[in-house]
Amino acid sequence: MRTNIDINDSLLEEAFSVSQVRTKKDLIHEALREYIKLKKRKDLTELAGSIEFHEGYDYKKLREPEKGRNCY
């Protein structure tokens, strides 16, 4: 999708200086991907403390392979 936007030159220059990309298009795509990852991570951290676990819950025990079962 083609879009015309006015981007602050100093922000654009700084973004290019910390990025490996060479084009404005690639820079915007990278920025959008990073923004999405950041927002998803933030949403997960907001759940902290809101989930209750059973008193006997042991995640380490659940990760142990069951006897007789192959784990690859």
PyMOL Python script that loads the backbone (N, CA, C, O; Angstrom):
from pymol import cmd

cmd.read_pdbstr("""\
ATOM      1  N   MET A   1       0.846  -1.164   0.000  1.00  0.00           N
ATOM      2  CA  MET A   1       0.000   0.000   0.000  1.00  0.00           C
ATOM      3  C   MET A   1       0.901   1.240   0.000  1.00  0.00           C
ATOM      4  O   MET A   1       1.815   1.355   0.817  1.00  0.00           O
ATOM      5  N   ARG A   2       0.641   2.131  -0.894  1.00  0.00           N
ATOM      6  CA  ARG A   2       1.409   3.372  -0.953  1.00  0.00           C
ATOM      7  C   ARG A   2       0.796   4.398  -0.008  1.00  0.00           C
ATOM      8  O   ARG A   2      -0.422   4.568   0.043  1.00  0.00           O
ATOM      9  N   THR A   3       1.662   5.078   0.739  1.00  0.00           N
ATOM     10  CA  THR A   3       1.223   6.107   1.670  1.00  0.00           C
ATOM     11  C   THR A   3       2.256   7.216   1.702  1.00  0.00           C
ATOM     12  O   THR A   3       3.458   6.952   1.725  1.00  0.00           O
ATOM     13  N   ASN A   4       1.796   8.441   1.704  1.00  0.00           N
ATOM     14  CA  ASN A   4       2.694   9.586   1.856  1.00  0.00           C
ATOM     15  C   ASN A   4       2.603  10.084   3.292  1.00  0.00           C
ATOM     16  O   ASN A   4       1.516  10.379   3.789  1.00  0.00           O
ATOM     17  N   ILE A   5       3.756  10.176   3.955  1.00  0.00           N
ATOM     18  CA  ILE A   5       3.778  10.678   5.326  1.00  0.00           C
ATOM     19  C   ILE A   5       4.938  11.644   5.504  1.00  0.00           C
ATOM     20  O   ILE A   5       5.946  11.563   4.801  1.00  0.00           O
ATOM     21  N   ASP A   6       4.783  12.549   6.445  1.00  0.00           N
ATOM     22  CA  ASP A   6       5.828  13.514   6.775  1.00  0.00           C
ATOM     23  C   ASP A   6       6.567  12.983   8.000  1.00  0.00           C
ATOM     24  O   ASP A   6       5.988  12.885   9.083  1.00  0.00           O
ATOM     25  N   ILE A   7       7.855  12.638   7.830  1.00  0.00           N
ATOM     26  CA  ILE A   7       8.647  12.050   8.912  1.00  0.00           C
ATOM     27  C   ILE A   7       9.707  13.047   9.352  1.00  0.00           C
ATOM     28  O   ILE A   7      10.378  13.659   8.521  1.00  0.00           O
ATOM     29  N   ASN A   8       9.854  13.204  10.648  1.00  0.00           N
ATOM     30  CA  ASN A   8      10.867  14.085  11.218  1.00  0.00           C
ATOM     31  C   ASN A   8      12.249  13.623  10.758  1.00  0.00           C
ATOM     32  O   ASN A   8      12.626  12.470  10.969  1.00  0.00           O
ATOM     33  N   ASP A   9      13.005  14.534  10.125  1.00  0.00           N
ATOM     34  CA  ASP A   9      14.316  14.181   9.562  1.00  0.00           C
ATOM     35  C   ASP A   9      15.298  13.672  10.613  1.00  0.00           C
ATOM     36  O   ASP A   9      16.034  12.719  10.358  1.00  0.00           O
ATOM     37  N   SER A  10      15.318  14.292  11.785  1.00  0.00           N
ATOM     38  CA  SER A  10      16.279  13.862  12.805  1.00  0.00           C
ATOM     39  C   SER A  10      15.935  12.466  13.335  1.00  0.00           C
ATOM     40  O   SER A  10      16.832  11.675  13.626  1.00  0.00           O
ATOM     41  N   LEU A  11      14.640  12.165  13.461  1.00  0.00           N
ATOM     42  CA  LEU A  11      14.239  10.815  13.882  1.00  0.00           C
ATOM     43  C   LEU A  11      14.618   9.789  12.827  1.00  0.00           C
ATOM     44  O   LEU A  11      15.071   8.691  13.150  1.00  0.00           O
ATOM     45  N   LEU A  12      14.433  10.148  11.576  1.00  0.00           N
ATOM     46  CA  LEU A  12      14.782   9.250  10.480  1.00  0.00           C
ATOM     47  C   LEU A  12      16.279   8.978  10.456  1.00  0.00           C
ATOM     48  O   LEU A  12      16.702   7.832  10.305  1.00  0.00           O
ATOM     49  N   GLU A  13      17.079  10.025  10.603  1.00  0.00           N
ATOM     50  CA  GLU A  13      18.539   9.867  10.617  1.00  0.00           C
ATOM     51  C   GLU A  13      18.989   9.006  11.788  1.00  0.00           C
ATOM     52  O   GLU A  13      19.849   8.139  11.634  1.00  0.00           O
ATOM     53  N   GLU A  14      18.405   9.246  12.961  1.00  0.00           N
ATOM     54  CA  GLU A  14      18.790   8.460  14.136  1.00  0.00           C
ATOM     55  C   GLU A  14      18.388   6.992  13.970  1.00  0.00           C
ATOM     56  O   GLU A  14      19.139   6.093  14.349  1.00  0.00           O
ATOM     57  N   ALA A  15      17.218   6.757  13.411  1.00  0.00           N
ATOM     58  CA  ALA A  15      16.771   5.382  13.175  1.00  0.00           C
ATOM     59  C   ALA A  15      17.707   4.671  12.203  1.00  0.00           C
ATOM     60  O   ALA A  15      18.043   3.504  12.405  1.00  0.00           O
ATOM     61  N   PHE A  16      18.127   5.366  11.155  1.00  0.00           N
ATOM     62  CA  PHE A  16      19.072   4.764  10.209  1.00  0.00           C
ATOM     63  C   PHE A  16      20.405   4.467  10.891  1.00  0.00           C
ATOM     64  O   PHE A  16      21.056   3.473  10.572  1.00  0.00           O
ATOM     65  N   SER A  17      20.813   5.323  11.827  1.00  0.00           N
ATOM     66  CA  SER A  17      22.115   5.140  12.478  1.00  0.00           C
ATOM     67  C   SER A  17      22.154   3.903  13.378  1.00  0.00           C
ATOM     68  O   SER A  17      23.226   3.346  13.612  1.00  0.00           O
ATOM     69  N   VAL A  18      21.004   3.474  13.880  1.00  0.00           N
ATOM     70  CA  VAL A  18      20.971   2.297  14.758  1.00  0.00           C
ATOM     71  C   VAL A  18      20.431   1.057  14.052  1.00  0.00           C
ATOM     72  O   VAL A  18      20.250   0.010  14.674  1.00  0.00           O
ATOM     73  N   SER A  19      20.179   1.179  12.769  1.00  0.00           N
ATOM     74  CA  SER A  19      19.610   0.074  12.008  1.00  0.00           C
ATOM     75  C   SER A  19      20.579  -0.406  10.945  1.00  0.00           C
ATOM     76  O   SER A  19      21.508   0.305  10.562  1.00  0.00           O
ATOM     77  N   GLN A  20      20.351  -1.614  10.477  1.00  0.00           N
ATOM     78  CA  GLN A  20      21.169  -2.198   9.413  1.00  0.00           C
ATOM     79  C   GLN A  20      20.536  -2.010   8.038  1.00  0.00           C
ATOM     80  O   GLN A  20      21.139  -2.380   7.030  1.00  0.00           O
ATOM     81  N   VAL A  21      19.350  -1.451   7.978  1.00  0.00           N
ATOM     82  CA  VAL A  21      18.646  -1.311   6.701  1.00  0.00           C
ATOM     83  C   VAL A  21      19.149  -0.098   5.933  1.00  0.00           C
ATOM     84  O   VAL A  21      19.770   0.800   6.502  1.00  0.00           O
ATOM     85  N   ARG A  22      18.873  -0.084   4.628  1.00  0.00           N
ATOM     86  CA  ARG A  22      19.384   0.990   3.777  1.00  0.00           C
ATOM     87  C   ARG A  22      18.286   1.858   3.167  1.00  0.00           C
ATOM     88  O   ARG A  22      18.559   2.967   2.708  1.00  0.00           O
ATOM     89  N   THR A  23      17.061   1.368   3.160  1.00  0.00           N
ATOM     90  CA  THR A  23      15.996   2.141   2.522  1.00  0.00           C
ATOM     91  C   THR A  23      14.962   2.588   3.557  1.00  0.00           C
ATOM     92  O   THR A  23      14.815   1.975   4.614  1.00  0.00           O
ATOM     93  N   LYS A  24      14.256   3.662   3.230  1.00  0.00           N
ATOM     94  CA  LYS A  24      13.208   4.152   4.124  1.00  0.00           C
ATOM     95  C   LYS A  24      12.106   3.106   4.278  1.00  0.00           C
ATOM     96  O   LYS A  24      11.565   2.911   5.367  1.00  0.00           O
ATOM     97  N   LYS A  25      11.788   2.444   3.184  1.00  0.00           N
ATOM     98  CA  LYS A  25      10.747   1.412   3.225  1.00  0.00           C
ATOM     99  C   LYS A  25      11.130   0.305   4.203  1.00  0.00           C
ATOM    100  O   LYS A  25      10.320  -0.095   5.040  1.00  0.00           O
ATOM    101  N   ASP A  26      12.361  -0.189   4.099  1.00  0.00           N
ATOM    102  CA  ASP A  26      12.816  -1.244   5.010  1.00  0.00           C
ATOM    103  C   ASP A  26      12.865  -0.749   6.450  1.00  0.00           C
ATOM    104  O   ASP A  26      12.562  -1.497   7.380  1.00  0.00           O
ATOM    105  N   LEU A  27      13.247   0.509   6.632  1.00  0.00           N
ATOM    106  CA  LEU A  27      13.309   1.090   7.972  1.00  0.00           C
ATOM    107  C   LEU A  27      11.919   1.143   8.604  1.00  0.00           C
ATOM    108  O   LEU A  27      11.753   0.793   9.772  1.00  0.00           O
ATOM    109  N   ILE A  28      10.931   1.578   7.840  1.00  0.00           N
ATOM    110  CA  ILE A  28       9.562   1.649   8.350  1.00  0.00           C
ATOM    111  C   ILE A  28       9.038   0.246   8.665  1.00  0.00           C
ATOM    112  O   ILE A  28       8.390   0.041   9.691  1.00  0.00           O
ATOM    113  N   HIS A  29       9.317  -0.713   7.790  1.00  0.00           N
ATOM    114  CA  HIS A  29       8.876  -2.092   8.048  1.00  0.00           C
ATOM    115  C   HIS A  29       9.514  -2.638   9.324  1.00  0.00           C
ATOM    116  O   HIS A  29       8.840  -3.269  10.138  1.00  0.00           O
ATOM    117  N   GLU A  30      10.805  -2.397   9.495  1.00  0.00           N
ATOM    118  CA  GLU A  30      11.489  -2.858  10.705  1.00  0.00           C
ATOM    119  C   GLU A  30      10.909  -2.184  11.945  1.00  0.00           C
ATOM    120  O   GLU A  30      10.686  -2.832  12.968  1.00  0.00           O
ATOM    121  N   ALA A  31      10.668  -0.891  11.846  1.00  0.00           N
ATOM    122  CA  ALA A  31      10.110  -0.152  12.983  1.00  0.00           C
ATOM    123  C   ALA A  31       8.727  -0.681  13.351  1.00  0.00           C
ATOM    124  O   ALA A  31       8.409  -0.821  14.532  1.00  0.00           O
ATOM    125  N   LEU A  32       7.915  -0.971  12.358  1.00  0.00           N
ATOM    126  CA  LEU A  32       6.580  -1.503  12.635  1.00  0.00           C
ATOM    127  C   LEU A  32       6.648  -2.882  13.285  1.00  0.00           C
ATOM    128  O   LEU A  32       5.894  -3.166  14.215  1.00  0.00           O
ATOM    129  N   ARG A  33       7.547  -3.739  12.802  1.00  0.00           N
ATOM    130  CA  ARG A  33       7.704  -5.066  13.419  1.00  0.00           C
ATOM    131  C   ARG A  33       8.141  -4.936  14.881  1.00  0.00           C
ATOM    132  O   ARG A  33       7.614  -5.627  15.753  1.00  0.00           O
ATOM    133  N   GLU A  34       9.098  -4.055  15.144  1.00  0.00           N
ATOM    134  CA  GLU A  34       9.579  -3.853  16.513  1.00  0.00           C
ATOM    135  C   GLU A  34       8.480  -3.282  17.403  1.00  0.00           C
ATOM    136  O   GLU A  34       8.352  -3.679  18.562  1.00  0.00           O
ATOM    137  N   TYR A  35       7.696  -2.364  16.876  1.00  0.00           N
ATOM    138  CA  TYR A  35       6.598  -1.762  17.627  1.00  0.00           C
ATOM    139  C   TYR A  35       5.571  -2.830  18.015  1.00  0.00           C
ATOM    140  O   TYR A  35       5.091  -2.863  19.148  1.00  0.00           O
ATOM    141  N   ILE A  36       5.249  -3.690  17.069  1.00  0.00           N
ATOM    142  CA  ILE A  36       4.282  -4.762  17.332  1.00  0.00           C
ATOM    143  C   ILE A  36       4.810  -5.714  18.398  1.00  0.00           C
ATOM    144  O   ILE A  36       4.071  -6.092  19.307  1.00  0.00           O
ATOM    145  N   LYS A  37       6.086  -6.109  18.297  1.00  0.00           N
ATOM    146  CA  LYS A  37       6.679  -6.997  19.310  1.00  0.00           C
ATOM    147  C   LYS A  37       6.644  -6.343  20.687  1.00  0.00           C
ATOM    148  O   LYS A  37       6.321  -6.994  21.681  1.00  0.00           O
ATOM    149  N   LEU A  38       6.976  -5.054  20.743  1.00  0.00           N
ATOM    150  CA  LEU A  38       6.985  -4.328  22.010  1.00  0.00           C
ATOM    151  C   LEU A  38       5.595  -4.290  22.626  1.00  0.00           C
ATOM    152  O   LEU A  38       5.444  -4.525  23.825  1.00  0.00           O
ATOM    153  N   LYS A  39       4.591  -4.002  21.831  1.00  0.00           N
ATOM    154  CA  LYS A  39       3.226  -3.923  22.350  1.00  0.00           C
ATOM    155  C   LYS A  39       2.741  -5.287  22.835  1.00  0.00           C
ATOM    156  O   LYS A  39       2.077  -5.371  23.868  1.00  0.00           O
ATOM    157  N   LYS A  40       3.062  -6.356  22.104  1.00  0.00           N
ATOM    158  CA  LYS A  40       2.654  -7.694  22.530  1.00  0.00           C
ATOM    159  C   LYS A  40       3.331  -8.077  23.836  1.00  0.00           C
ATOM    160  O   LYS A  40       2.708  -8.675  24.713  1.00  0.00           O
ATOM    161  N   ARG A  41       4.609  -7.731  23.962  1.00  0.00           N
ATOM    162  CA  ARG A  41       5.346  -8.024  25.193  1.00  0.00           C
ATOM    163  C   ARG A  41       4.748  -7.236  26.350  1.00  0.00           C
ATOM    164  O   ARG A  41       4.605  -7.769  27.451  1.00  0.00           O
ATOM    165  N   LYS A  42       4.399  -5.985  26.118  1.00  0.00           N
ATOM    166  CA  LYS A  42       3.803  -5.147  27.154  1.00  0.00           C
ATOM    167  C   LYS A  42       2.479  -5.746  27.611  1.00  0.00           C
ATOM    168  O   LYS A  42       2.192  -5.774  28.808  1.00  0.00           O
ATOM    169  N   ASP A  43       1.676  -6.221  26.676  1.00  0.00           N
ATOM    170  CA  ASP A  43       0.406  -6.840  27.030  1.00  0.00           C
ATOM    171  C   ASP A  43       0.617  -8.054  27.929  1.00  0.00           C
ATOM    172  O   ASP A  43      -0.163  -8.282  28.854  1.00  0.00           O
ATOM    173  N   LEU A  44       1.664  -8.833  27.666  1.00  0.00           N
ATOM    174  CA  LEU A  44       1.956  -9.998  28.500  1.00  0.00           C
ATOM    175  C   LEU A  44       2.395  -9.587  29.897  1.00  0.00           C
ATOM    176  O   LEU A  44       2.005 -10.219  30.879  1.00  0.00           O
ATOM    177  N   THR A  45       3.208  -8.529  29.998  1.00  0.00           N
ATOM    178  CA  THR A  45       3.678  -8.106  31.319  1.00  0.00           C
ATOM    179  C   THR A  45       2.538  -7.545  32.160  1.00  0.00           C
ATOM    180  O   THR A  45       2.610  -7.567  33.388  1.00  0.00           O
ATOM    181  N   GLU A  46       1.496  -7.047  31.522  1.00  0.00           N
ATOM    182  CA  GLU A  46       0.349  -6.549  32.279  1.00  0.00           C
ATOM    183  C   GLU A  46      -0.405  -7.685  32.971  1.00  0.00           C
ATOM    184  O   GLU A  46      -1.155  -7.448  33.919  1.00  0.00           O
ATOM    185  N   LEU A  47      -0.207  -8.917  32.497  1.00  0.00           N
ATOM    186  CA  LEU A  47      -0.841 -10.070  33.126  1.00  0.00           C
ATOM    187  C   LEU A  47      -0.136 -10.495  34.412  1.00  0.00           C
ATOM    188  O   LEU A  47      -0.692 -11.250  35.209  1.00  0.00           O
ATOM    189  N   ALA A  48       1.080 -10.010  34.609  1.00  0.00           N
ATOM    190  CA  ALA A  48       1.859 -10.402  35.785  1.00  0.00           C
ATOM    191  C   ALA A  48       1.067 -10.123  37.058  1.00  0.00           C
ATOM    192  O   ALA A  48       0.566  -9.020  37.274  1.00  0.00           O
ATOM    193  N   GLY A  49       0.972 -11.144  37.883  1.00  0.00           N
ATOM    194  CA  GLY A  49       0.264 -11.003  39.150  1.00  0.00           C
ATOM    195  C   GLY A  49      -1.237 -11.211  39.044  1.00  0.00           C
ATOM    196  O   GLY A  49      -1.927 -11.229  40.063  1.00  0.00           O
ATOM    197  N   SER A  50      -1.752 -11.367  37.843  1.00  0.00           N
ATOM    198  CA  SER A  50      -3.199 -11.520  37.695  1.00  0.00           C
ATOM    199  C   SER A  50      -3.617 -12.978  37.493  1.00  0.00           C
ATOM    200  O   SER A  50      -4.807 -13.288  37.446  1.00  0.00           O
ATOM    201  N   ILE A  51      -2.639 -13.859  37.376  1.00  0.00           N
ATOM    202  CA  ILE A  51      -2.932 -15.278  37.187  1.00  0.00           C
ATOM    203  C   ILE A  51      -2.606 -16.020  38.478  1.00  0.00           C
ATOM    204  O   ILE A  51      -1.505 -15.898  39.014  1.00  0.00           O
ATOM    205  N   GLU A  52      -3.566 -16.784  38.966  1.00  0.00           N
ATOM    206  CA  GLU A  52      -3.349 -17.540  40.193  1.00  0.00           C
ATOM    207  C   GLU A  52      -3.018 -18.989  39.844  1.00  0.00           C
ATOM    208  O   GLU A  52      -3.662 -19.596  38.989  1.00  0.00           O
ATOM    209  N   PHE A  53      -2.016 -19.526  40.509  1.00  0.00           N
ATOM    210  CA  PHE A  53      -1.612 -20.907  40.295  1.00  0.00           C
ATOM    211  C   PHE A  53      -2.005 -21.745  41.504  1.00  0.00           C
ATOM    212  O   PHE A  53      -2.051 -21.253  42.631  1.00  0.00           O
ATOM    213  N   HIS A  54      -2.285 -23.010  41.249  1.00  0.00           N
ATOM    214  CA  HIS A  54      -2.582 -23.951  42.318  1.00  0.00           C
ATOM    215  C   HIS A  54      -1.361 -24.036  43.226  1.00  0.00           C
ATOM    216  O   HIS A  54      -0.230 -23.994  42.742  1.00  0.00           O
ATOM    217  N   GLU A  55      -1.570 -24.154  44.511  1.00  0.00           N
ATOM    218  CA  GLU A  55      -0.476 -24.159  45.483  1.00  0.00           C
ATOM    219  C   GLU A  55       0.571 -25.226  45.193  1.00  0.00           C
ATOM    220  O   GLU A  55       1.757 -24.998  45.431  1.00  0.00           O
ATOM    221  N   GLY A  56       0.161 -26.388  44.685  1.00  0.00           N
ATOM    222  CA  GLY A  56       1.092 -27.472  44.409  1.00  0.00           C
ATOM    223  C   GLY A  56       1.668 -27.447  42.998  1.00  0.00           C
ATOM    224  O   GLY A  56       2.324 -28.405  42.588  1.00  0.00           O
ATOM    225  N   TYR A  57       1.441 -26.387  42.259  1.00  0.00           N
ATOM    226  CA  TYR A  57       1.894 -26.293  40.864  1.00  0.00           C
ATOM    227  C   TYR A  57       3.419 -26.319  40.795  1.00  0.00           C
ATOM    228  O   TYR A  57       4.091 -25.544  41.476  1.00  0.00           O
ATOM    229  N   ASP A  58       3.956 -27.211  39.973  1.00  0.00           N
ATOM    230  CA  ASP A  58       5.408 -27.334  39.826  1.00  0.00           C
ATOM    231  C   ASP A  58       5.742 -27.434  38.340  1.00  0.00           C
ATOM    232  O   ASP A  58       5.682 -28.514  37.753  1.00  0.00           O
ATOM    233  N   TYR A  59       6.093 -26.304  37.741  1.00  0.00           N
ATOM    234  CA  TYR A  59       6.365 -26.295  36.305  1.00  0.00           C
ATOM    235  C   TYR A  59       7.579 -27.147  35.947  1.00  0.00           C
ATOM    236  O   TYR A  59       7.648 -27.693  34.846  1.00  0.00           O
ATOM    237  N   LYS A  60       8.531 -27.265  36.860  1.00  0.00           N
ATOM    238  CA  LYS A  60       9.723 -28.073  36.571  1.00  0.00           C
ATOM    239  C   LYS A  60       9.352 -29.550  36.444  1.00  0.00           C
ATOM    240  O   LYS A  60       9.865 -30.258  35.576  1.00  0.00           O
ATOM    241  N   LYS A  61       8.466 -29.999  37.309  1.00  0.00           N
ATOM    242  CA  LYS A  61       8.036 -31.398  37.251  1.00  0.00           C
ATOM    243  C   LYS A  61       7.279 -31.668  35.951  1.00  0.00           C
ATOM    244  O   LYS A  61       7.409 -32.747  35.373  1.00  0.00           O
ATOM    245  N   LEU A  62       6.499 -30.706  35.493  1.00  0.00           N
ATOM    246  CA  LEU A  62       5.748 -30.879  34.252  1.00  0.00           C
ATOM    247  C   LEU A  62       6.663 -30.953  33.037  1.00  0.00           C
ATOM    248  O   LEU A  62       6.282 -31.519  32.012  1.00  0.00           O
ATOM    249  N   ARG A  63       7.848 -30.396  33.137  1.00  0.00           N
ATOM    250  CA  ARG A  63       8.796 -30.421  32.024  1.00  0.00           C
ATOM    251  C   ARG A  63       9.582 -31.723  31.946  1.00  0.00           C
ATOM    252  O   ARG A  63      10.206 -32.010  30.925  1.00  0.00           O
ATOM    253  N   GLU A  64       9.557 -32.508  33.008  1.00  0.00           N
ATOM    254  CA  GLU A  64      10.283 -33.777  33.019  1.00  0.00           C
ATOM    255  C   GLU A  64       9.593 -34.761  32.082  1.00  0.00           C
ATOM    256  O   GLU A  64       8.367 -34.865  32.088  1.00  0.00           O
ATOM    257  N   PRO A  65      10.375 -35.487  31.272  1.00  0.00           N
ATOM    258  CA  PRO A  65       9.752 -36.470  30.372  1.00  0.00           C
ATOM    259  C   PRO A  65       9.146 -37.614  31.173  1.00  0.00           C
ATOM    260  O   PRO A  65       9.687 -38.040  32.193  1.00  0.00           O
ATOM    261  N   GLU A  66       8.026 -38.093  30.692  1.00  0.00           N
ATOM    262  CA  GLU A  66       7.388 -39.233  31.347  1.00  0.00           C
ATOM    263  C   GLU A  66       8.171 -40.495  31.016  1.00  0.00           C
ATOM    264  O   GLU A  66       8.758 -40.608  29.940  1.00  0.00           O
ATOM    265  N   LYS A  67       8.176 -41.433  31.937  1.00  0.00           N
ATOM    266  CA  LYS A  67       8.896 -42.692  31.713  1.00  0.00           C
ATOM    267  C   LYS A  67       8.291 -43.421  30.520  1.00  0.00           C
ATOM    268  O   LYS A  67       7.072 -43.532  30.389  1.00  0.00           O
ATOM    269  N   GLY A  68       9.172 -43.916  29.653  1.00  0.00           N
ATOM    270  CA  GLY A  68       8.719 -44.668  28.498  1.00  0.00           C
ATOM    271  C   GLY A  68       8.335 -43.812  27.307  1.00  0.00           C
ATOM    272  O   GLY A  68       7.980 -44.342  26.254  1.00  0.00           O
ATOM    273  N   ARG A  69       8.400 -42.499  27.457  1.00  0.00           N
ATOM    274  CA  ARG A  69       8.038 -41.623  26.347  1.00  0.00           C
ATOM    275  C   ARG A  69       9.307 -41.011  25.777  1.00  0.00           C
ATOM    276  O   ARG A  69      10.148 -40.508  26.521  1.00  0.00           O
ATOM    277  N   ASN A  70       9.443 -41.053  24.473  1.00  0.00           N
ATOM    278  CA  ASN A  70      10.606 -40.453  23.821  1.00  0.00           C
ATOM    279  C   ASN A  70      10.386 -38.956  23.650  1.00  0.00           C
ATOM    280  O   ASN A  70       9.338 -38.519  23.174  1.00  0.00           O
ATOM    281  N   CYS A  71      11.369 -38.194  24.038  1.00  0.00           N
ATOM    282  CA  CYS A  71      11.323 -36.748  23.842  1.00  0.00           C
ATOM    283  C   CYS A  71      12.426 -36.365  22.880  1.00  0.00           C
ATOM    284  O   CYS A  71      13.593 -36.669  23.126  1.00  0.00           O
ATOM    285  N   TYR A  72      12.084 -35.713  21.803  1.00  0.00           N
ATOM    286  CA  TYR A  72      13.081 -35.327  20.807  1.00  0.00           C
ATOM    287  C   TYR A  72      13.357 -33.860  20.893  1.00  0.00           C
ATOM    288  O   TYR A  72      14.173 -33.340  20.133  1.00  0.00           O
TER     289      TYR A  72
END
""", "prot")
cmd.dss("prot")
cmd.show_as("cartoon", "prot")
cmd.util.cbc("prot")
cmd.orient("prot")
